[in-house]
Every structure is written in C-alpha cells, then in structure tokens.
Amino acid sequence: MIGDKYSFWPLTLNSVTSVHQTQIQQRISEVSDSIKKENIELETITKELDSKVKK
C-alpha cells in the first residue's frame, strides 16, 4: 500500500527537474546573448576611441 502511495514521486520530481533545467538553460541563453551584445558595443566604443586618439 505504501509503495503505491509514493510511487508517483520519482516521476513528479523528474518532470519538475526537467522543467527547471529548461528554464535555467533559457536564462543562460538570455544572459549569454546579453553579454555578446555588450561585448559588441564595447568593441565598437573601443574602435571609436582608438580612431579619435590616433587622429
């Protein structure tokens, strides 16, 4: 009887974990994209500054 009562737990935990992992992966992608954008902006600013300094 007790086994039947708790047999759904591993399934529930696995599905919660996979949803959580998916959310974490999405967040990592968002942060990664944001960092790439920041890097591109920094490179652009650096090039502009370099060109002004060299003049």
N, C-alpha and C positions, 0 to 999 in steps of 0.2 A: 504493500500500500504506500509506504513512504517513498519508495523508488518512483512510483507513478507520479506522486505529487511533485517531485523535484526534477523529473526527467526533462522538463522543458527548459530548465535553467541554462545549460550549456548553449543551446540554440539561441536563446534570448541574448546571452552575453556575446556570442559570436556576431549576431546581427547588429547589436549596439556598437561593438568594437569596429566592425567594418564601416558603419556609417560614420563613426568618429574618425577613422583613418581617412575616409574620403574627404571629410571636412578639413582635416589637417592638411591633406595634400592640396586641396583647393587654396587654402590660406597660404601655404608655402609658395604656390604658383603666383598668387597675387603679390606677395612680398617680393618674390624674385623679379617679377615684371616691373614692380615699382623701383627696385634697386637698379635694374637695367636702364630705366628711363632717367633716373637720377645721374647715372654714370654718363649717359649720352649728353645730358645737359652740362655736366661738369666738363666733359671733353670739349664741348662747344665753347664754353666760357673760357677754358684754358687756351684754346686756339685763338680766340678773340684777343685775350690779354697778351699772348705771345706776339701776335701781329702788331699790337699797339706798342709794345715795348721795343720791338725791333725797328720801328719807324724812326 
